[in-house]
Amino acid sequence: MCLRLLVLVLALLLPVAPSAEAARPQVAGLQVALRAHGLYVGPIDAIAGPGTIAAVRAFQQRVGLSVDGVAGRRTRAALGSLGRPLFGRRLLTRGAVGWDVSVLEFLLTRQGFSPGALDGRLTRRTGRALA
């Protein structure tokens, strides 16, 4: 199962559509976390556009961090469970919650799979999209 998941993840990362050149999947993880905090209302598109940056700045101000619009280590930690770990840092299993799950959900969706809501939670439906 681990090898199967690794092969699928590599397949998801390799093909990039021309319209997705500016997209960075890790940004999708950030957008999901910011949406959960009620600060991001745009699409989960993995593009760090003005809406994403404004939401990061608003979050940083809300939690008393230095406001720079960059989702560094402190900002990600303040986001809670959806702010970590970065994609590729752990083996994902059903029930996992985190930034990395959000990235996986985004990649699956981008490739035409249906993992369910982009919410950073690895559910049965997410698992079926991987099978």
C-alpha positions in Angstrom: 0.0 0.0 0.0 2.9 2.4 0.8 4.5 1.8 -2.6 1.1 2.3 -4.3 0.6 5.6 -2.5 4.1 6.8 -3.4 3.6 5.9 -7.0 0.3 7.8 -7.0 1.8 10.9 -5.4 4.6 11.0 -7.9 2.1 10.7 -10.7 0.1 13.5 -9.3 3.2 15.8 -9.0 4.7 15.2 -12.4 2.1 16.3 -14.9 1.5 20.0 -14.7 -1.0 21.7 -17.0 0.2 24.9 -18.7 -2.5 26.9 -16.9 -1.2 25.6 -13.6 2.3 26.9 -14.0 1.9 29.5 -11.2 0.3 27.0 -8.9 2.3 25.6 -6.0 0.5 22.7 -4.3 1.8 23.7 -0.8 -0.1 27.0 -1.2 -3.3 25.0 -1.4 -2.6 23.6 2.0 -2.2 27.2 3.3 -5.5 28.2 1.6 -7.4 25.4 3.3 -6.0 26.3 6.7 -6.8 30.0 6.2 -10.4 29.1 5.0 -10.8 27.0 8.2 -10.0 30.1 10.2 -12.6 32.1 8.3 -10.0 34.4 6.5 -9.8 33.0 3.0 -12.9 32.9 0.8 -11.3 32.4 -2.7 -10.8 29.2 -4.6 -8.4 26.6 -3.4 -6.2 27.0 -6.5 -2.6 26.8 -5.1 -1.8 30.3 -6.3 -0.5 32.8 -3.8 -2.5 35.7 -5.1 -3.7 38.9 -3.4 -6.5 37.1 -1.6 -4.2 34.5 -0.1 -1.6 37.0 0.9 -4.2 39.3 2.5 -5.6 36.3 4.4 -2.1 35.5 5.7 -1.6 39.1 6.8 -5.0 39.2 8.6 -4.3 35.9 10.3 -0.9 37.1 11.5 -2.4 40.2 12.9 -5.2 38.3 14.6 -2.8 36.0 16.4 -0.2 38.7 17.3 2.5 37.6 14.9 4.8 39.9 12.9 2.7 40.8 9.8 4.7 40.1 6.6 2.2 38.0 4.5 4.6 35.0 4.5 3.4 31.7 5.9 6.7 30.9 7.8 7.2 28.4 10.6 5.5 30.6 13.3 2.5 31.3 11.1 2.0 27.6 10.2 2.3 26.7 13.9 -0.3 29.2 14.8 -2.6 27.7 12.2 -2.8 24.6 14.4 -3.3 21.1 13.0 -4.0 22.4 9.5 -0.7 24.3 9.5 1.5 21.3 9.6 3.2 19.1 8.5 4.3 20.0 5.1 3.5 17.6 2.3 5.8 14.7 2.0 7.0 14.7 5.6 4.9 11.7 6.9 3.0 8.7 5.9 -0.7 9.5 5.6 -3.3 7.2 6.9 -7.1 7.5 7.2 -8.0 10.0 9.9 -4.9 12.1 9.4 -5.5 15.9 9.6 -3.1 18.5 8.3 -1.6 20.7 5.7 -0.2 17.7 3.9 -3.6 16.2 3.6 -4.9 19.4 2.1 -2.2 19.3 -0.5 -3.0 15.7 -1.3 -6.7 16.6 -1.7 -5.8 19.4 -4.0 -3.5 17.2 -6.2 -6.2 14.5 -6.4 -8.8 17.1 -7.4 -6.5 18.7 -10.0 -6.0 15.3 -11.6 -9.8 14.7 -11.8 -10.3 12.5 -8.7 -13.0 13.2 -6.2 -11.5 13.1 -2.7 -14.4 15.0 -1.1 -14.1 18.4 0.6 -10.8 20.1 0.5 -10.6 20.3 4.3 -7.4 18.7 5.3 -9.0 15.6 6.6 -8.1 12.2 5.1 -11.5 10.5 5.1 -12.8 7.3 3.6 -13.7 9.2 0.4 -10.1 10.5 0.2 -8.9 6.9 0.6 -11.3 5.7 -2.2 -9.8 8.4 -4.5 -6.4 6.9 -3.9 -7.5 3.3 -4.4 
